[in-house]
Amino acid sequence: MLRILQVADVSGTVRVVAWDGEGQARVVNGVKSTYELAQQAIDAGQGLADYIRHIGSGDAVDLEEAAAQNRILLPITHPDPAHFIVAGTGLTHLGSADGRDKMHKAAQSAEQPTDSMRMFLMGVEGGKPAAGETGVQPEWFYKGDGSQLRATGEDLQSPAFALDGGEEPELAGIYLIGKDGAPYRVGFCLANEFSDHVTEKGNYLWLAHSKLRQAALGPELLVGDLPEHVEGTSRVRRGDAVIFEKPFLSGEANMSHTIANLEHHNFKYDIFRRPGDLHVHFFGTATLSFSEGVKTEPGDVFEISAAPFKLPLVNRLTVAEATPVEMRKL
C-alpha cells in the first residue's frame, strides 16, 4: 500500500516522500507539501497513487536515519493551521462503552443505562446502514485546529490545569475539501487522541473540555482503503519499565459504525465543507490505560503501533507551565 510522509532533509527543507512500505522511500517530484500534492491530484482528477506516478519521484530517503534524527514530521499540514479542523467520534468500537460506562455509572441509578451506553447501543443497532441509507449519528467532539497536532517524537503537552493526560490509541482519517466543496479522503493515519479522562469522569458533560487537548498523528498517511481488521499495541513506558501494554483493535470489523457513516455525519455540516480546509477525524478506541487504573506522569512515553502501518507513533508526556488569563475591558 502507498504511504505518504513529510520528512525534513538535513538542511531542514520539507520533502514529500512516497513509500510502498517495503522498498526504498523516494522524494515526490515538484511538490513542497502533502497538502500541495493532494490539491494537485484533485485538480488533475487523479488519485494520489496515479498522480505520483505521473509526476514521478526522485532521491531516495533513509527513513530509519530520518526517524533517529527526529526528521519525520506530521504527514500533512496546512499553511494556516486555523484551517485544519481536528475532531473525532467516540463510542464507535465494540467494547468502547465499557470504560466510559464505568466512569459515568456512579452518577446514575445502577438499574438505568448511562447516556454513554445508550449512545453505544444506538451505534450497534444503526451505525452500519445499508447502501443508500443514513445511519444513526455518533457522538462527536472537537479538539481544536492544526496547531494542536504533534508528530512522532514530539512531546504531548498537557495544560497546567488538566487533571490527567492519557493516551487513546486509534486511527484517524485525513480529508481535504476540494474547490467544489466536496470532501476528499487523502488517507488514514495511526493516531493518539490524547485526552483528560479524569475531567471527563467528573461529569460526562465535561467531555467537551476533556477533549480540548493536543493529539498526535503517526508518520504515515496510508492511501487507499483501510483493512477491515486492524490490530495494534498500545504501551506506556515509565523510565525503563513498561507500566501498561495491551492490544487494541480497529477497522470496520471491530467497529459499531462504518467509516462512511462517521464521514457522512461529520461532513453533512456546510461549515465543514469549506474549500481548501483540511480535516483530521479520530475514529475512536476501546483501549485506555486509564480504564486499567494507570495514572500517567510527566515523562511517561506513549508508544502506539499497528499493522499495516510500518512506523510507530511515539510521544512523551509533559505538562505546560500555568498561564493565567487576564480579562481586560475595552
N, C-alpha and C positions, 0 to 999 in steps of 0.2 A: 504494500500500500504506500502511496505517496505521502511523504511528510514534508511540511514546510517549517523552517526555523528562521529566526533572525539571530545572526551571530556577528559580534564586533570583531574586526580584524585587529592585529597588534597595534595599529595606529588609532583605533577607536571608531573607524568607519563601519557603519552597519551594512551587512551584506545579507541578502535573502538567499537562503540555502534550500535546495531540494534534495531529498534523500528517500530511497526506497526501503530503508531500514536494514539493508543487507550490504549493499555495495558502498562505493565511495560517494560521500555527500559533495555536492558541487554548487557553486555560486550561480544564481539565475542571472542571465544577462539583462542589462538595460533597465533594471528597476532598483529603487533605493529603499523600498519597504514592502512588506507583505500587503499593506493597505493599498499601495500603488499597484502592485501586481494584481490584486483582486479587482480593483477598478478597471484596469486594462482588459482583464479577461471578460468582465461583464460587457464592456463596450465592444469587444470583439465577438461577442456571442459564443464564447467557448468556455468549456470547463477548465479548471485550473491545470489539470494534467496535460490536456491538449494544448493549452496556451503556452505552458512552459516548454513543451516540445517544439512549438512554433518559434519562440524567441531564442531558445537554446540555453545552454549552460556552459560554464567555463571552468575556472580554477577549482581544484579540489580543496576541501576543508577537512581538517582533522578535528572531528567533534570531541574526541577524547581529550585532546590537548586544550581545546577551547573550554570544555567543561572544567578542567583542572585549573584554568586561569580565570574562571568566572566571566567568560566572554559570551556565554549563551544567554540571550535576552528573552523578553516576552516574545512569543511567536507572532504577535500582531499588536500594533499600537496605532493610535490616531494622532495626527498632527496637533489637534486640540483635544486634550483628554476630556473636556466637558462634553464632547460629542461621542464618548464611548460609554454607553449605558451598561451598568453592572447590576444584574438582577438574578432571580432564581425562583425555584419552586421546591417546596418541601412535602413530606408525606407521600412521596411518589414511588418509593421502593417497597417491595414486600418485606415486612418486618420493620419498616421505618417508624411505625406508630408506637412500637413498644417503649422505647426510651422516652419519647415525648409524652406518652400516656402516663408513665410513672411520674414524670415531672409535675403533671397537672392534676393527677388524681386526688391529691390531698385537698384541692380547692373545691371539689365537688363531692356529691354523695357517692359512696362506693358502689351503689347499685346503678348509677347513671353513667353512660359512656361520656367521656370528655369530648369537648369540641374537636380535639385533635383526632381522637379515634373515629368520630363521626365523619370528619373530613377524609381520613384514610379509607374508610369503608365506602364512601361515595366514589373514590377513585377506583377501588377494586370493582365496584359494580358498573361504573360508567366511564372509566378512564381510557378504555380501548374500544372506541366506537368503530362500527363497520364503515367501509368506504362510503364517502358521501354524507356521512352523519357527523354531528358535532357531539363530542364527549363532554363530560362534566368538567367544569373548570377547577384547576388545582389551587392549593394555597400558593400565594405569590408574595415575594418580598423584594425590596430594593436595597442594594448595598452601596450605591454611590456611583462615581464615574471612573474613568480610566486612571485617575491619579491614585486610586485605591489598589491597583493591581501590582503584584510583585512577581518577579521571575524566580526561577530556581536559583538557589544560592544567596538570595536576598533575605533580609530579616522580615518577619511579620511582626509589626509593632502594634501592641495593644494600647489603647488610650489609658492615661493615668487613672481615670475614673472607672474603668472597666472592673468588673468583679471576677472575670475569667477570660482566658484566651485559649480556646480549644479548637482542634482540627476537625474538619469534615471532609473525608476523602471521597471524591466523586468525579464525575465527568461534566464537562461544560461544552456547549455549542457556541461557535463564533459566527456572527452574521454581519453582513454589510448591506445597507439599504441602497438599492440602485437608484439611478436618476428617475426611474419610473415609479418610485415609491414601493417597489417590491423587495421583500427581504430575501437575500441570497445567503444560503448557508455556506460558509467558507470551509468549515471543518470542525473537528472535535479536539478538545484538549483534556489531559489529566488536570485535576484541579484540587485545591484545598480551600473550601468555602469557610474560612476562619470565622468563628462566632463566639459570642459571650453567653454560654449556656446557663451560668448562674443567674444572670439577669433575666433570661427567658423563664427559668424555673420559678422565679419570684412571682410572676404573673404572666400568663400567656399573651396578654395584651401588650406586653413589653417586647414581644418578638421583633417588632419593627426596630426598636432600639438595639436589640442584641445583634442584629444583622448589619448595622452600620459600622462595619469594620473592614480592614484590608482583606485581601484574598490573593491567592497565588495561582498562577497558571503554569502548567508543565511546559517543557521546551518545544514539544512537537505539536504542530497543527495537522491532525490526521485528516486527509482528504478522502471523501467518499462515504460510503455507508458504514455506520457503526455496527460491529458484530452484535448478534443477538445476546451473546453471553460474554461479559467482561468480568474477569476475576483478578483482583489485586491484593496487595498487602499494605496495611497502614501500621506504621511504627512510631513510637515516641521514645527518643533517647534522652537520657539524663547523664551527662558525662560519658563514661564507658559502658553504662548499663542500659539495656532496653527495658523500659518500665511498662510498655504496652506494645503488644503485637497481635494483630488479628486480621483475618482476610475480610475483604469487602467485595460485594457483587454489584454489578450494574449491567446495562444493556437491557433491552425491552423484555427479555425472558425473565428478568428479575425485577421488573417494574410493574406498578399498577396503572400506569399511564403509558401511552405511546409517545415517542418523541414528537410525532406530528401533532398530537393533541396539545402537548405543552407549548409547542411553537405557535399553534393557532391561537391559543388563549393569551399569549404574550403579544403577538403582532396584530391582534384584532383591533387594538387601540391605535388611532391615527397618529398620536404623538410619538409612537414607537416605529413609525414608518417615514421618518424624515430623511430625505435623500442625503447620502454621504455619511450618515451616522453608523458607528459600529455598535454592536451589542454582544455581550457575553451573558449566556444564560446557564446558570448552575442547575443541574438536573436532580440533585438530592442524593442522600445516602441513608443507609441503615446502620452504619458502624461509627460509633463515637467512643473515644477513650473516657469521656465524661460519664457515659452511661455505665462504665465499669468501675467508677469510683476514683478515677485518676484526676488529680488536681495539678494542672500544669504550673510550671515555674519559669521565670525568665532564664534563658539559656537552654531550655529544652529544645530539641530538634525534631521536627516532624519529617518523616520520610514516607512518601507515597509512591508506589509503583504498581503497574498493571499491564498485562499484555492486552492489546497488541502494541502498546507504547513501549519503546525501547529504552528510553531515558527516564530516570526517576525525577520526582519533584521533591526538593529538599529545602527546608526553611527553618530558621532559628527564631524562637520567640523572644521578643524584647518588649519592654514597657516604656512608653513615652514619658517625658517629664510633664508635670502638670502645667497647663497653660490657661490660667483663669481668663474668663471672658468678661470684659468690661463694657457694659452697655452705656452708650452715650446718646445724648439728645441733640437733635439738630434745631 
